[in-house]
Amino acid sequence: MTEDIGEHVCVEELTPNPKTRRWVIKSRHHDDLLGTVSWSGSWRCYVLVPERDTIFSAGCLRDIAKFLRVRTSVHRGGDRP
């Protein structure tokens, strides 16, 4: 299922992993794959792994950063989105 997270980007959850969840970030208008969101054990949070040669506006980055913060909080047992 696709979820809009901003004016220009949406996320789609991949098949759940037993411990963590993963999503793909796509353009809402062109359905282009922009990157993958996955858990980073090193950073201890969800991170964006961008696709090669992708570009992002400040607004898109802000929307993605908010998604990462919310999902990290949920993963750690915080508030649900």
mmCIF file of the N, C-alpha and C atoms, coordinates in Angstrom:
data_MODEL
# 
_entry.id   MODEL 
# 
loop_
_atom_site.group_PDB 
_atom_site.id 
_atom_site.type_symbol 
_atom_site.label_atom_id 
_atom_site.label_alt_id 
_atom_site.label_comp_id 
_atom_site.label_asym_id 
_atom_site.label_entity_id 
_atom_site.label_seq_id 
_atom_site.pdbx_PDB_ins_code 
_atom_site.Cartn_x 
_atom_site.Cartn_y 
_atom_site.Cartn_z 
_atom_site.occupancy 
_atom_site.B_iso_or_equiv 
_atom_site.pdbx_formal_charge 
_atom_site.auth_seq_id 
_atom_site.auth_comp_id 
_atom_site.auth_asym_id 
_atom_site.auth_atom_id 
_atom_site.pdbx_PDB_model_num 
ATOM 1   N N  . MET A 1 1  ? 0.840  -1.176  0.000   1.00 0.00 ? 1  MET A N  1 
ATOM 2   C CA . MET A 1 1  ? 0.000  0.000   0.000   1.00 0.00 ? 1  MET A CA 1 
ATOM 3   C C  . MET A 1 1  ? 0.889  1.245   0.000   1.00 0.00 ? 1  MET A C  1 
ATOM 4   N N  . THR A 1 2  ? 0.534  2.214   -0.812  1.00 0.00 ? 2  THR A N  1 
ATOM 5   C CA . THR A 1 2  ? 1.302  3.450   -0.932  1.00 0.00 ? 2  THR A CA 1 
ATOM 6   C C  . THR A 1 2  ? 0.741  4.512   0.006   1.00 0.00 ? 2  THR A C  1 
ATOM 7   N N  . GLU A 1 3  ? 1.659  5.231   0.665   1.00 0.00 ? 3  GLU A N  1 
ATOM 8   C CA . GLU A 1 3  ? 1.279  6.292   1.603   1.00 0.00 ? 3  GLU A CA 1 
ATOM 9   C C  . GLU A 1 3  ? 1.991  7.579   1.190   1.00 0.00 ? 3  GLU A C  1 
ATOM 10  N N  . ASP A 1 4  ? 1.232  8.646   0.976   1.00 0.00 ? 4  ASP A N  1 
ATOM 11  C CA . ASP A 1 4  ? 1.827  9.942   0.666   1.00 0.00 ? 4  ASP A CA 1 
ATOM 12  C C  . ASP A 1 4  ? 2.475  10.506  1.927   1.00 0.00 ? 4  ASP A C  1 
ATOM 13  N N  . ILE A 1 5  ? 3.715  10.956  1.801   1.00 0.00 ? 5  ILE A N  1 
ATOM 14  C CA . ILE A 1 5  ? 4.387  11.572  2.953   1.00 0.00 ? 5  ILE A CA 1 
ATOM 15  C C  . ILE A 1 5  ? 4.767  13.015  2.682   1.00 0.00 ? 5  ILE A C  1 
ATOM 16  N N  . GLY A 1 6  ? 4.388  13.514  1.533   1.00 0.00 ? 6  GLY A N  1 
ATOM 17  C CA . GLY A 1 6  ? 4.674  14.896  1.178   1.00 0.00 ? 6  GLY A CA 1 
ATOM 18  C C  . GLY A 1 6  ? 4.044  15.226  -0.152  1.00 0.00 ? 6  GLY A C  1 
ATOM 19  N N  . GLU A 1 7  ? 4.275  16.455  -0.577  1.00 0.00 ? 7  GLU A N  1 
ATOM 20  C CA . GLU A 1 7  ? 3.675  16.918  -1.834  1.00 0.00 ? 7  GLU A CA 1 
ATOM 21  C C  . GLU A 1 7  ? 4.187  16.127  -3.035  1.00 0.00 ? 7  GLU A C  1 
ATOM 22  N N  . HIS A 1 8  ? 5.452  15.691  -2.975  1.00 0.00 ? 8  HIS A N  1 
ATOM 23  C CA . HIS A 1 8  ? 6.048  15.049  -4.141  1.00 0.00 ? 8  HIS A CA 1 
ATOM 24  C C  . HIS A 1 8  ? 6.532  13.627  -3.916  1.00 0.00 ? 8  HIS A C  1 
ATOM 25  N N  . VAL A 1 9  ? 6.479  13.136  -2.691  1.00 0.00 ? 9  VAL A N  1 
ATOM 26  C CA . VAL A 1 9  ? 7.008  11.791  -2.417  1.00 0.00 ? 9  VAL A CA 1 
ATOM 27  C C  . VAL A 1 9  ? 5.993  10.931  -1.676  1.00 0.00 ? 9  VAL A C  1 
ATOM 28  N N  . CYS A 1 10 ? 6.115  9.620   -1.893  1.00 0.00 ? 10 CYS A N  1 
ATOM 29  C CA . CYS A 1 10 ? 5.283  8.646   -1.197  1.00 0.00 ? 10 CYS A CA 1 
ATOM 30  C C  . CYS A 1 10 ? 6.161  7.453   -0.823  1.00 0.00 ? 10 CYS A C  1 
ATOM 31  N N  . VAL A 1 11 ? 5.656  6.619   0.067   1.00 0.00 ? 11 VAL A N  1 
ATOM 32  C CA . VAL A 1 11 ? 6.386  5.425   0.483   1.00 0.00 ? 11 VAL A CA 1 
ATOM 33  C C  . VAL A 1 11 ? 5.519  4.204   0.251   1.00 0.00 ? 11 VAL A C  1 
ATOM 34  N N  . GLU A 1 12 ? 6.182  3.093   0.025   1.00 0.00 ? 12 GLU A N  1 
ATOM 35  C CA . GLU A 1 12 ? 5.502  1.810   -0.121  1.00 0.00 ? 12 GLU A CA 1 
ATOM 36  C C  . GLU A 1 12 ? 6.285  0.794   0.698   1.00 0.00 ? 12 GLU A C  1 
ATOM 37  N N  . GLU A 1 13 ? 5.607  0.122   1.620   1.00 0.00 ? 13 GLU A N  1 
ATOM 38  C CA . GLU A 1 13 ? 6.299  -0.831  2.481   1.00 0.00 ? 13 GLU A CA 1 
ATOM 39  C C  . GLU A 1 13 ? 6.643  -2.093  1.710   1.00 0.00 ? 13 GLU A C  1 
ATOM 40  N N  . LEU A 1 14 ? 7.859  -2.561  1.928   1.00 0.00 ? 14 LEU A N  1 
ATOM 41  C CA . LEU A 1 14 ? 8.302  -3.829  1.361   1.00 0.00 ? 14 LEU A CA 1 
ATOM 42  C C  . LEU A 1 14 ? 7.885  -4.951  2.299   1.00 0.00 ? 14 LEU A C  1 
ATOM 43  N N  . THR A 1 15 ? 8.066  -6.169  1.888   1.00 0.00 ? 15 THR A N  1 
ATOM 44  C CA . THR A 1 15 ? 7.730  -7.310  2.737   1.00 0.00 ? 15 THR A CA 1 
ATOM 45  C C  . THR A 1 15 ? 8.457  -7.165  4.066   1.00 0.00 ? 15 THR A C  1 
ATOM 46  N N  . PRO A 1 16 ? 7.702  -7.224  5.174   1.00 0.00 ? 16 PRO A N  1 
ATOM 47  C CA . PRO A 1 16 ? 8.336  -7.016  6.485   1.00 0.00 ? 16 PRO A CA 1 
ATOM 48  C C  . PRO A 1 16 ? 9.415  -8.045  6.806   1.00 0.00 ? 16 PRO A C  1 
ATOM 49  N N  . ASN A 1 17 ? 10.425 -7.561  7.465   1.00 0.00 ? 17 ASN A N  1 
ATOM 50  C CA . ASN A 1 17 ? 11.538 -8.339  7.980   1.00 0.00 ? 17 ASN A CA 1 
ATOM 51  C C  . ASN A 1 17 ? 11.134 -8.696  9.415   1.00 0.00 ? 17 ASN A C  1 
ATOM 52  N N  . PRO A 1 18 ? 11.602 -9.784  9.993   1.00 0.00 ? 18 PRO A N  1 
ATOM 53  C CA . PRO A 1 18 ? 11.183 -10.121 11.356  1.00 0.00 ? 18 PRO A CA 1 
ATOM 54  C C  . PRO A 1 18 ? 11.476 -9.037  12.410  1.00 0.00 ? 18 PRO A C  1 
ATOM 55  N N  . LYS A 1 19 ? 12.541 -8.291  12.274  1.00 0.00 ? 19 LYS A N  1 
ATOM 56  C CA . LYS A 1 19 ? 12.908 -7.293  13.288  1.00 0.00 ? 19 LYS A CA 1 
ATOM 57  C C  . LYS A 1 19 ? 12.575 -5.867  12.901  1.00 0.00 ? 19 LYS A C  1 
ATOM 58  N N  . THR A 1 20 ? 12.783 -5.511  11.655  1.00 0.00 ? 20 THR A N  1 
ATOM 59  C CA . THR A 1 20 ? 12.596 -4.128  11.228  1.00 0.00 ? 20 THR A CA 1 
ATOM 60  C C  . THR A 1 20 ? 11.768 -4.079  9.955   1.00 0.00 ? 20 THR A C  1 
ATOM 61  N N  . ARG A 1 21 ? 11.268 -2.897  9.652   1.00 0.00 ? 21 ARG A N  1 
ATOM 62  C CA . ARG A 1 21 ? 10.469 -2.702  8.447   1.00 0.00 ? 21 ARG A CA 1 
ATOM 63  C C  . ARG A 1 21 ? 11.321 -1.977  7.405   1.00 0.00 ? 21 ARG A C  1 
ATOM 64  N N  . ARG A 1 22 ? 10.899 -2.073  6.120   1.00 0.00 ? 22 ARG A N  1 
ATOM 65  C CA . ARG A 1 22 ? 11.593 -1.384  5.035   1.00 0.00 ? 22 ARG A CA 1 
ATOM 66  C C  . ARG A 1 22 ? 10.561 -0.799  4.081   1.00 0.00 ? 22 ARG A C  1 
ATOM 67  N N  . TRP A 1 23 ? 10.909 0.338   3.503   1.00 0.00 ? 23 TRP A N  1 
ATOM 68  C CA . TRP A 1 23 ? 10.037 1.011   2.561   1.00 0.00 ? 23 TRP A CA 1 
ATOM 69  C C  . TRP A 1 23 ? 10.844 1.469   1.364   1.00 0.00 ? 23 TRP A C  1 
ATOM 70  N N  . VAL A 1 24 ? 10.167 1.670   0.235   1.00 0.00 ? 24 VAL A N  1 
ATOM 71  C CA . VAL A 1 24 ? 10.769 2.363   -0.903  1.00 0.00 ? 24 VAL A CA 1 
ATOM 72  C C  . VAL A 1 24 ? 10.149 3.750   -0.958  1.00 0.00 ? 24 VAL A C  1 
ATOM 73  N N  . ILE A 1 25 ? 10.975 4.728   -1.303  1.00 0.00 ? 25 ILE A N  1 
ATOM 74  C CA . ILE A 1 25 ? 10.530 6.103   -1.493  1.00 0.00 ? 25 ILE A CA 1 
ATOM 75  C C  . ILE A 1 25 ? 10.382 6.306   -2.995  1.00 0.00 ? 25 ILE A C  1 
ATOM 76  N N  . LYS A 1 26 ? 9.221  6.827   -3.394  1.00 0.00 ? 26 LYS A N  1 
ATOM 77  C CA . LYS A 1 26 ? 8.948  7.040   -4.814  1.00 0.00 ? 26 LYS A CA 1 
ATOM 78  C C  . LYS A 1 26 ? 8.450  8.455   -5.054  1.00 0.00 ? 26 LYS A C  1 
ATOM 79  N N  . SER A 1 27 ? 8.615  8.902   -6.296  1.00 0.00 ? 27 SER A N  1 
ATOM 80  C CA . SER A 1 27 ? 8.016  10.158  -6.734  1.00 0.00 ? 27 SER A CA 1 
ATOM 81  C C  . SER A 1 27 ? 6.518  9.937   -6.884  1.00 0.00 ? 27 SER A C  1 
ATOM 82  N N  . ARG A 1 28 ? 5.713  10.841  -6.330  1.00 0.00 ? 28 ARG A N  1 
ATOM 83  C CA . ARG A 1 28 ? 4.258  10.712  -6.452  1.00 0.00 ? 28 ARG A CA 1 
ATOM 84  C C  . ARG A 1 28 ? 3.789  10.942  -7.878  1.00 0.00 ? 28 ARG A C  1 
ATOM 85  N N  . HIS A 1 29 ? 4.521  11.724  -8.632  1.00 0.00 ? 29 HIS A N  1 
ATOM 86  C CA . HIS A 1 29 ? 4.064  12.124  -9.956  1.00 0.00 ? 29 HIS A CA 1 
ATOM 87  C C  . HIS A 1 29 ? 4.562  11.226  -11.078 1.00 0.00 ? 29 HIS A C  1 
ATOM 88  N N  . HIS A 1 30 ? 5.718  10.610  -10.898 1.00 0.00 ? 30 HIS A N  1 
ATOM 89  C CA . HIS A 1 30 ? 6.291  9.807   -11.976 1.00 0.00 ? 30 HIS A CA 1 
ATOM 90  C C  . HIS A 1 30 ? 6.533  8.356   -11.572 1.00 0.00 ? 30 HIS A C  1 
ATOM 91  N N  . ASP A 1 31 ? 6.282  8.021   -10.304 1.00 0.00 ? 31 ASP A N  1 
ATOM 92  C CA . ASP A 1 31 ? 6.479  6.672   -9.776  1.00 0.00 ? 31 ASP A CA 1 
ATOM 93  C C  . ASP A 1 31 ? 7.944  6.229   -9.865  1.00 0.00 ? 31 ASP A C  1 
ATOM 94  N N  . ASP A 1 32 ? 8.873  7.195   -9.971  1.00 0.00 ? 32 ASP A N  1 
ATOM 95  C CA . ASP A 1 32 ? 10.301 6.871   -10.014 1.00 0.00 ? 32 ASP A CA 1 
ATOM 96  C C  . ASP A 1 32 ? 10.769 6.436   -8.631  1.00 0.00 ? 32 ASP A C  1 
ATOM 97  N N  . LEU A 1 33 ? 11.629 5.430   -8.583  1.00 0.00 ? 33 LEU A N  1 
ATOM 98  C CA . LEU A 1 33 ? 12.224 4.982   -7.331  1.00 0.00 ? 33 LEU A CA 1 
ATOM 99  C C  . LEU A 1 33 ? 13.313 5.966   -6.929  1.00 0.00 ? 33 LEU A C  1 
ATOM 100 N N  . LEU A 1 34 ? 13.187 6.532   -5.719  1.00 0.00 ? 34 LEU A N  1 
ATOM 101 C CA . LEU A 1 34 ? 14.152 7.517   -5.237  1.00 0.00 ? 34 LEU A CA 1 
ATOM 102 C C  . LEU A 1 34 ? 15.118 6.939   -4.211  1.00 0.00 ? 34 LEU A C  1 
ATOM 103 N N  . GLY A 1 35 ? 14.694 5.899   -3.496  1.00 0.00 ? 35 GLY A N  1 
ATOM 104 C CA . GLY A 1 35 ? 15.564 5.301   -2.493  1.00 0.00 ? 35 GLY A CA 1 
ATOM 105 C C  . GLY A 1 35 ? 14.821 4.299   -1.638  1.00 0.00 ? 35 GLY A C  1 
ATOM 106 N N  . THR A 1 36 ? 15.545 3.757   -0.671  1.00 0.00 ? 36 THR A N  1 
ATOM 107 C CA . THR A 1 36 ? 15.001 2.772   0.253   1.00 0.00 ? 36 THR A CA 1 
ATOM 108 C C  . THR A 1 36 ? 15.225 3.257   1.673   1.00 0.00 ? 36 THR A C  1 
ATOM 109 N N  . VAL A 1 37 ? 14.241 3.032   2.523   1.00 0.00 ? 37 VAL A N  1 
ATOM 110 C CA . VAL A 1 37 ? 14.364 3.341   3.948   1.00 0.00 ? 37 VAL A CA 1 
ATOM 111 C C  . VAL A 1 37 ? 14.521 2.015   4.675   1.00 0.00 ? 37 VAL A C  1 
ATOM 112 N N  . SER A 1 38 ? 15.571 1.919   5.470   1.00 0.00 ? 38 SER A N  1 
ATOM 113 C CA . SER A 1 38 ? 15.815 0.699   6.238   1.00 0.00 ? 38 SER A CA 1 
ATOM 114 C C  . SER A 1 38 ? 16.477 1.054   7.564   1.00 0.00 ? 38 SER A C  1 
ATOM 115 N N  . TRP A 1 39 ? 16.464 0.107   8.488   1.00 0.00 ? 39 TRP A N  1 
ATOM 116 C CA . TRP A 1 39 ? 17.068 0.300   9.797   1.00 0.00 ? 39 TRP A CA 1 
ATOM 117 C C  . TRP A 1 39 ? 18.578 0.209   9.682   1.00 0.00 ? 39 TRP A C  1 
ATOM 118 N N  . SER A 1 40 ? 19.280 1.134   10.314  1.00 0.00 ? 40 SER A N  1 
ATOM 119 C CA . SER A 1 40 ? 20.740 1.097   10.373  1.00 0.00 ? 40 SER A CA 1 
ATOM 120 C C  . SER A 1 40 ? 21.148 0.789   11.808  1.00 0.00 ? 40 SER A C  1 
ATOM 121 N N  . GLY A 1 41 ? 21.745 -0.370  12.013  1.00 0.00 ? 41 GLY A N  1 
ATOM 122 C CA . GLY A 1 41 ? 22.229 -0.721  13.338  1.00 0.00 ? 41 GLY A CA 1 
ATOM 123 C C  . GLY A 1 41 ? 23.333 0.211   13.804  1.00 0.00 ? 41 GLY A C  1 
ATOM 124 N N  . SER A 1 42 ? 24.156 0.655   12.871  1.00 0.00 ? 42 SER A N  1 
ATOM 125 C CA . SER A 1 42 ? 25.251 1.565   13.223  1.00 0.00 ? 42 SER A CA 1 
ATOM 126 C C  . SER A 1 42 ? 24.732 2.909   13.725  1.00 0.00 ? 42 SER A C  1 
ATOM 127 N N  . TRP A 1 43 ? 23.722 3.448   13.057  1.00 0.00 ? 43 TRP A N  1 
ATOM 128 C CA . TRP A 1 43 ? 23.150 4.733   13.431  1.00 0.00 ? 43 TRP A CA 1 
ATOM 129 C C  . TRP A 1 43 ? 22.037 4.581   14.464  1.00 0.00 ? 43 TRP A C  1 
ATOM 130 N N  . ARG A 1 44 ? 21.524 3.356   14.615  1.00 0.00 ? 44 ARG A N  1 
ATOM 131 C CA . ARG A 1 44 ? 20.418 3.054   15.542  1.00 0.00 ? 44 ARG A CA 1 
ATOM 132 C C  . ARG A 1 44 ? 19.173 3.884   15.226  1.00 0.00 ? 44 ARG A C  1 
ATOM 133 N N  . CYS A 1 45 ? 18.876 3.971   13.907  1.00 0.00 ? 45 CYS A N  1 
ATOM 134 C CA . CYS A 1 45 ? 17.683 4.682   13.448  1.00 0.00 ? 45 CYS A CA 1 
ATOM 135 C C  . CYS A 1 45 ? 17.399 4.260   12.012  1.00 0.00 ? 45 CYS A C  1 
ATOM 136 N N  . TYR A 1 46 ? 16.220 4.654   11.528  1.00 0.00 ? 46 TYR A N  1 
ATOM 137 C CA . TYR A 1 46 ? 15.918 4.434   10.114  1.00 0.00 ? 46 TYR A CA 1 
ATOM 138 C C  . TYR A 1 46 ? 16.666 5.465   9.282   1.00 0.00 ? 46 TYR A C  1 
ATOM 139 N N  . VAL A 1 47 ? 17.170 5.040   8.130   1.00 0.00 ? 47 VAL A N  1 
ATOM 140 C CA . VAL A 1 47 ? 17.942 5.900   7.239   1.00 0.00 ? 47 VAL A CA 1 
ATOM 141 C C  . VAL A 1 47 ? 17.442 5.760   5.810   1.00 0.00 ? 47 VAL A C  1 
ATOM 142 N N  . LEU A 1 48 ? 17.724 6.760   5.007   1.00 0.00 ? 48 LEU A N  1 
ATOM 143 C CA . LEU A 1 48 ? 17.436 6.727   3.580   1.00 0.00 ? 48 LEU A CA 1 
ATOM 144 C C  . LEU A 1 48 ? 18.690 6.293   2.840   1.00 0.00 ? 48 LEU A C  1 
ATOM 145 N N  . VAL A 1 49 ? 18.543 5.297   1.987   1.00 0.00 ? 49 VAL A N  1 
ATOM 146 C CA . VAL A 1 49 ? 19.618 4.885   1.087   1.00 0.00 ? 49 VAL A CA 1 
ATOM 147 C C  . VAL A 1 49 ? 19.154 5.308   -0.312  1.00 0.00 ? 49 VAL A C  1 
ATOM 148 N N  . PRO A 1 50 ? 19.643 6.469   -0.799  1.00 0.00 ? 50 PRO A N  1 
ATOM 149 C CA . PRO A 1 50 ? 19.133 6.996   -2.067  1.00 0.00 ? 50 PRO A CA 1 
ATOM 150 C C  . PRO A 1 50 ? 19.619 6.188   -3.271  1.00 0.00 ? 50 PRO A C  1 
ATOM 151 N N  . GLU A 1 51 ? 18.801 6.185   -4.299  1.00 0.00 ? 51 GLU A N  1 
ATOM 152 C CA . GLU A 1 51 ? 19.205 5.584   -5.568  1.00 0.00 ? 51 GLU A CA 1 
ATOM 153 C C  . GLU A 1 51 ? 20.259 6.472   -6.217  1.00 0.00 ? 51 GLU A C  1 
ATOM 154 N N  . ARG A 1 52 ? 21.054 5.886   -7.059  1.00 0.00 ? 52 ARG A N  1 
ATOM 155 C CA . ARG A 1 52 ? 22.106 6.632   -7.757  1.00 0.00 ? 52 ARG A CA 1 
ATOM 156 C C  . ARG A 1 52 ? 21.484 7.724   -8.638  1.00 0.00 ? 52 ARG A C  1 
ATOM 157 N N  . ASP A 1 53 ? 22.134 8.871   -8.667  1.00 0.00 ? 53 ASP A N  1 
ATOM 158 C CA . ASP A 1 53 ? 21.744 10.006  -9.508  1.00 0.00 ? 53 ASP A CA 1 
ATOM 159 C C  . ASP A 1 53 ? 20.362 10.570  -9.185  1.00 0.00 ? 53 ASP A C  1 
ATOM 160 N N  . THR A 1 54 ? 19.928 10.450  -7.930  1.00 0.00 ? 54 THR A N  1 
ATOM 161 C CA . THR A 1 54 ? 18.673 11.087  -7.542  1.00 0.00 ? 54 THR A CA 1 
ATOM 162 C C  . THR A 1 54 ? 18.972 12.467  -6.976  1.00 0.00 ? 54 THR A C  1 
ATOM 163 N N  . ILE A 1 55 ? 18.026 13.369  -7.135  1.00 0.00 ? 55 ILE A N  1 
ATOM 164 C CA . ILE A 1 55 ? 18.156 14.709  -6.580  1.00 0.00 ? 55 ILE A CA 1 
ATOM 165 C C  . ILE A 1 55 ? 16.909 15.009  -5.757  1.00 0.00 ? 55 ILE A C  1 
ATOM 166 N N  . PHE A 1 56 ? 17.070 15.825  -4.721  1.00 0.00 ? 56 PHE A N  1 
ATOM 167 C CA . PHE A 1 56 ? 15.981 16.119  -3.802  1.00 0.00 ? 56 PHE A CA 1 
ATOM 168 C C  . PHE A 1 56 ? 15.939 17.612  -3.510  1.00 0.00 ? 56 PHE A C  1 
ATOM 169 N N  . SER A 1 57 ? 14.738 18.152  -3.444  1.00 0.00 ? 57 SER A N  1 
ATOM 170 C CA . SER A 1 57 ? 14.573 19.541  -3.013  1.00 0.00 ? 57 SER A CA 1 
ATOM 171 C C  . SER A 1 57 ? 14.579 19.574  -1.488  1.00 0.00 ? 57 SER A C  1 
ATOM 172 N N  . ALA A 1 58 ? 14.686 20.762  -0.928  1.00 0.00 ? 58 ALA A N  1 
ATOM 173 C CA . ALA A 1 58 ? 14.653 20.911  0.528   1.00 0.00 ? 58 ALA A CA 1 
ATOM 174 C C  . ALA A 1 58 ? 13.329 20.394  1.088   1.00 0.00 ? 58 ALA A C  1 
ATOM 175 N N  . GLY A 1 59 ? 12.223 20.650  0.381   1.00 0.00 ? 59 GLY A N  1 
ATOM 176 C CA . GLY A 1 59 ? 10.917 20.182  0.836   1.00 0.00 ? 59 GLY A CA 1 
ATOM 177 C C  . GLY A 1 59 ? 10.816 18.665  0.858   1.00 0.00 ? 59 GLY A C  1 
ATOM 178 N N  . CYS A 1 60 ? 11.325 18.027  -0.174  1.00 0.00 ? 60 CYS A N  1 
ATOM 179 C CA . CYS A 1 60 ? 11.315 16.549  -0.213  1.00 0.00 ? 60 CYS A CA 1 
ATOM 180 C C  . CYS A 1 60 ? 12.157 15.982  0.919   1.00 0.00 ? 60 CYS A C  1 
ATOM 181 N N  . LEU A 1 61 ? 13.325 16.553  1.139   1.00 0.00 ? 61 LEU A N  1 
ATOM 182 C CA . LEU A 1 61 ? 14.190 16.081  2.224   1.00 0.00 ? 61 LEU A CA 1 
ATOM 183 C C  . LEU A 1 61 ? 13.534 16.269  3.578   1.00 0.00 ? 61 LEU A C  1 
ATOM 184 N N  . ARG A 1 62 ? 12.835 17.376  3.755   1.00 0.00 ? 62 ARG A N  1 
ATOM 185 C CA . ARG A 1 62 ? 12.130 17.639  5.009   1.00 0.00 ? 62 ARG A CA 1 
ATOM 186 C C  . ARG A 1 62 ? 11.048 16.574  5.245   1.00 0.00 ? 62 ARG A C  1 
ATOM 187 N N  . ASP A 1 63 ? 10.286 16.242  4.194   1.00 0.00 ? 63 ASP A N  1 
ATOM 188 C CA . ASP A 1 63 ? 9.235  15.230  4.311   1.00 0.00 ? 63 ASP A CA 1 
ATOM 189 C C  . ASP A 1 63 ? 9.828  13.855  4.614   1.00 0.00 ? 63 ASP A C  1 
ATOM 190 N N  . ILE A 1 64 ? 10.913 13.512  3.958   1.00 0.00 ? 64 ILE A N  1 
ATOM 191 C CA . ILE A 1 64 ? 11.570 12.218  4.187   1.00 0.00 ? 64 ILE A CA 1 
ATOM 192 C C  . ILE A 1 64 ? 12.154 12.172  5.595   1.00 0.00 ? 64 ILE A C  1 
ATOM 193 N N  . ALA A 1 65 ? 12.787 13.271  6.034   1.00 0.00 ? 65 ALA A N  1 
ATOM 194 C CA . ALA A 1 65 ? 13.367 13.322  7.389   1.00 0.00 ? 65 ALA A CA 1 
ATOM 195 C C  . ALA A 1 65 ? 12.289 13.132  8.452   1.00 0.00 ? 65 ALA A C  1 
ATOM 196 N N  . LYS A 1 66 ? 11.131 13.746  8.244   1.00 0.00 ? 66 LYS A N  1 
ATOM 197 C CA . LYS A 1 66 ? 10.029 13.575  9.197   1.00 0.00 ? 66 LYS A CA 1 
ATOM 198 C C  . LYS A 1 66 ? 9.594  12.114  9.239   1.00 0.00 ? 66 LYS A C  1 
ATOM 199 N N  . PHE A 1 67 ? 9.482  11.473  8.080   1.00 0.00 ? 67 PHE A N  1 
ATOM 200 C CA . PHE A 1 67 ? 9.119  10.048  8.025   1.00 0.00 ? 67 PHE A CA 1 
ATOM 201 C C  . PHE A 1 67 ? 10.136 9.212   8.795   1.00 0.00 ? 67 PHE A C  1 
ATOM 202 N N  . LEU A 1 68 ? 11.425 9.490   8.599   1.00 0.00 ? 68 LEU A N  1 
ATOM 203 C CA . LEU A 1 68 ? 12.478 8.746   9.295   1.00 0.00 ? 68 LEU A CA 1 
ATOM 204 C C  . LEU A 1 68 ? 12.364 8.928   10.809  1.00 0.00 ? 68 LEU A C  1 
ATOM 205 N N  . ARG A 1 69 ? 12.139 10.154  11.268  1.00 0.00 ? 69 ARG A N  1 
ATOM 206 C CA . ARG A 1 69 ? 11.989 10.417  12.711  1.00 0.00 ? 69 ARG A CA 1 
ATOM 207 C C  . ARG A 1 69 ? 10.803 9.665   13.301  1.00 0.00 ? 69 ARG A C  1 
ATOM 208 N N  . VAL A 1 70 ? 9.664  9.714   12.617  1.00 0.00 ? 70 VAL A N  1 
ATOM 209 C CA . VAL A 1 70 ? 8.461  9.040   13.113  1.00 0.00 ? 70 VAL A CA 1 
ATOM 210 C C  . VAL A 1 70 ? 8.681  7.530   13.170  1.00 0.00 ? 70 VAL A C  1 
ATOM 211 N N  . ARG A 1 71 ? 9.211  6.959   12.120  1.00 0.00 ? 71 ARG A N  1 
ATOM 212 C CA . ARG A 1 71 ? 9.408  5.500   12.082  1.00 0.00 ? 71 ARG A CA 1 
ATOM 213 C C  . ARG A 1 71 ? 10.444 5.045   13.105  1.00 0.00 ? 71 ARG A C  1 
ATOM 214 N N  . THR A 1 72 ? 11.464 5.843   13.331  1.00 0.00 ? 72 THR A N  1 
ATOM 215 C CA . THR A 1 72 ? 12.455 5.508   14.359  1.00 0.00 ? 72 THR A CA 1 
ATOM 216 C C  . THR A 1 72 ? 11.801 5.535   15.737  1.00 0.00 ? 72 THR A C  1 
ATOM 217 N N  . SER A 1 73 ? 10.984 6.537   15.990  1.00 0.00 ? 73 SER A N  1 
ATOM 218 C CA . SER A 1 73 ? 10.286 6.637   17.272  1.00 0.00 ? 73 SER A CA 1 
ATOM 219 C C  . SER A 1 73 ? 9.357  5.444   17.483  1.00 0.00 ? 73 SER A C  1 
ATOM 220 N N  . VAL A 1 74 ? 8.616  5.066   16.449  1.00 0.00 ? 74 VAL A N  1 
ATOM 221 C CA . VAL A 1 74 ? 7.718  3.907   16.540  1.00 0.00 ? 74 VAL A CA 1 
ATOM 222 C C  . VAL A 1 74 ? 8.521  2.636   16.810  1.00 0.00 ? 74 VAL A C  1 
ATOM 223 N N  . HIS A 1 75 ? 9.624  2.478   16.109  1.00 0.00 ? 75 HIS A N  1 
ATOM 224 C CA . HIS A 1 75 ? 10.461 1.291   16.280  1.00 0.00 ? 75 HIS A CA 1 
ATOM 225 C C  . HIS A 1 75 ? 10.983 1.178   17.717  1.00 0.00 ? 75 HIS A C  1 
ATOM 226 N N  . ARG A 1 76 ? 11.297 2.310   18.288  1.00 0.00 ? 76 ARG A N  1 
ATOM 227 C CA . ARG A 1 76 ? 11.819 2.320   19.666  1.00 0.00 ? 76 ARG A CA 1 
ATOM 228 C C  . ARG A 1 76 ? 10.725 2.236   20.717  1.00 0.00 ? 76 ARG A C  1 
ATOM 229 N N  . GLY A 1 77 ? 9.473  2.123   20.283  1.00 0.00 ? 77 GLY A N  1 
ATOM 230 C CA . GLY A 1 77 ? 8.369  1.991   21.228  1.00 0.00 ? 77 GLY A CA 1 
ATOM 231 C C  . GLY A 1 77 ? 7.717  3.289   21.575  1.00 0.00 ? 77 GLY A C  1 
ATOM 232 N N  . GLY A 1 78 ? 7.980  4.335   20.790  1.00 0.00 ? 78 GLY A N  1 
ATOM 233 C CA . GLY A 1 78 ? 7.388  5.642   21.056  1.00 0.00 ? 78 GLY A CA 1 
ATOM 234 C C  . GLY A 1 78 ? 6.005  5.754   20.486  1.00 0.00 ? 78 GLY A C  1 
ATOM 235 N N  . ASP A 1 79 ? 5.592  6.974   20.220  1.00 0.00 ? 79 ASP A N  1 
ATOM 236 C CA . ASP A 1 79 ? 4.248  7.248   19.700  1.00 0.00 ? 79 ASP A CA 1 
ATOM 237 C C  . ASP A 1 79 ? 4.046  6.589   18.347  1.00 0.00 ? 79 ASP A C  1 
ATOM 238 N N  . ARG A 1 80 ? 2.840  6.160   18.128  1.00 0.00 ? 80 ARG A N  1 
ATOM 239 C CA . ARG A 1 80 ? 2.450  5.615   16.816  1.00 0.00 ? 80 ARG A CA 1 
ATOM 240 C C  . ARG A 1 80 ? 2.111  6.762   15.892  1.00 0.00 ? 80 ARG A C  1 
ATOM 241 N N  . PRO A 1 81 ? 2.371  6.608   14.579  1.00 0.00 ? 81 PRO A N  1 
ATOM 242 C CA . PRO A 1 81 ? 2.052  7.702   13.645  1.00 0.00 ? 81 PRO A CA 1 
ATOM 243 C C  . PRO A 1 81 ? 0.558  7.914   13.500  1.00 0.00 ? 81 PRO A C  1 
# 
